Amino acid sequence: MITVEAVNAQTDDSLAREQSEADGKEQVLKALDKAASSLRQKLGESLASVQQFATPLEQATTSSLDALKEYSLGEAEHLKTNDEAAIPHFKRAIEVDPNFATALCRPCICFSNLSEAKQADIC
């Protein structure tokens, strides 16, 4: 079960909530897309706008939940400026899904932040 909720950050009040069920691990991203689109409509976005601007998550990022998990772990480390710990996660995301474009550029950013110019140049 996927639950997506919009919350007012100042008051912590729930503005809208949507749930969607995934039949299995492989369907989680599709269920998340469905819940997000429904939530956008509940928040007042027109159906035409939702349809026009809704790129499926698996097309915008990856269709692999495992790759997305590794990417997310790497991004969390990167945001804490712990790029050395982030690199292995990004590399695993790329191993799982070699077409995961966003993950492909992240190790280069980390190498650059770590002043490892030689590694960054091959990116």
C-alpha positions in Angstrom: 0.0 0.0 0.0 1.4 3.4 -1.0 0.2 6.5 0.8 0.9 10.0 -0.5 -0.1 13.0 1.7 0.2 16.7 1.2 0.7 18.5 4.5 0.7 22.2 5.4 4.3 22.6 6.7 3.3 25.5 9.0 0.3 23.9 10.7 1.0 20.2 10.1 -2.6 19.9 8.8 -3.3 17.3 6.1 -4.4 19.0 2.9 -5.1 15.8 0.9 -4.2 12.1 1.0 -4.3 9.3 -1.6 -3.6 5.6 -1.4 -2.8 3.1 -4.1 -2.0 -0.6 -3.9 0.9 -2.3 -5.7 0.5 -5.9 -6.7 4.2 -6.5 -6.1 7.6 -4.9 -5.8 7.8 -4.4 -9.6 4.6 -2.3 -9.5 5.5 0.1 -6.6 6.6 2.9 -8.9 3.4 2.6 -11.0 1.3 2.7 -7.8 3.2 5.8 -6.6 2.5 7.5 -9.9 -1.2 6.7 -9.7 -1.4 8.0 -6.1 0.5 11.2 -7.0 -1.7 11.9 -10.0 -4.8 11.5 -7.9 -3.4 13.7 -5.2 -2.6 16.4 -7.6 -6.3 16.4 -8.7 -7.5 16.5 -5.1 -5.3 19.6 -4.6 -7.1 21.3 -7.5 -4.9 20.7 -10.5 -7.0 20.0 -13.6 -7.1 16.6 -15.1 -5.8 18.0 -18.4 -2.8 19.5 -16.6 -2.1 16.3 -14.7 -2.2 14.3 -17.9 0.0 16.8 -19.8 2.7 17.0 -17.2 2.7 13.6 -15.6 5.8 11.8 -16.8 5.7 8.3 -15.4 8.2 8.0 -12.5 9.9 5.0 -14.1 10.5 7.0 -17.3 11.7 10.1 -15.5 14.1 8.1 -13.3 14.3 4.3 -13.4 11.9 1.4 -13.5 14.0 -0.5 -10.9 12.9 0.0 -7.3 16.4 -1.4 -6.2 18.2 1.2 -8.3 16.0 4.0 -7.0 16.7 2.8 -3.4 20.4 2.9 -4.0 20.2 6.3 -5.6 18.2 7.6 -2.7 20.7 6.3 -0.2 23.5 7.9 -2.2 21.6 11.2 -2.5 21.0 11.2 1.3 24.8 10.9 1.9 25.5 13.5 -0.8 23.2 16.0 0.8 25.0 15.5 4.1 28.2 16.3 2.2 29.4 12.8 2.7 30.3 12.2 -0.9 32.8 9.4 -0.2 29.9 7.3 1.3 27.5 8.3 -1.5 29.6 7.1 -4.4 29.2 3.3 -3.8 25.4 3.8 -3.6 25.3 5.6 -6.9 27.6 3.0 -8.5 25.2 0.2 -7.4 22.2 2.1 -8.8 24.0 2.3 -12.1 24.9 -1.4 -12.0 21.2 -2.3 -11.4 20.0 0.1 -14.1 22.7 1.3 -16.6 20.2 3.6 -18.2 19.4 5.5 -15.0 20.6 8.9 -16.3 20.3 10.8 -13.1 22.4 8.3 -11.2 25.0 8.3 -14.0 26.1 11.9 -13.3 26.1 11.7 -9.5 29.5 9.9 -9.0 31.1 12.6 -11.1 29.7 15.3 -8.9 30.9 13.5 -5.8 34.4 12.9 -7.2 34.6 16.6 -8.2 33.5 17.6 -4.6 36.2 15.3 -3.3 38.7 17.0 -5.6 39.4 13.8 -7.4 39.8 15.5 -10.7 41.2 12.5 -12.5 38.1 10.4 -11.7 35.8 13.4 -12.4 37.3 13.9 -15.9 36.2 10.4 -17.0 32.6 11.2 -16.2 
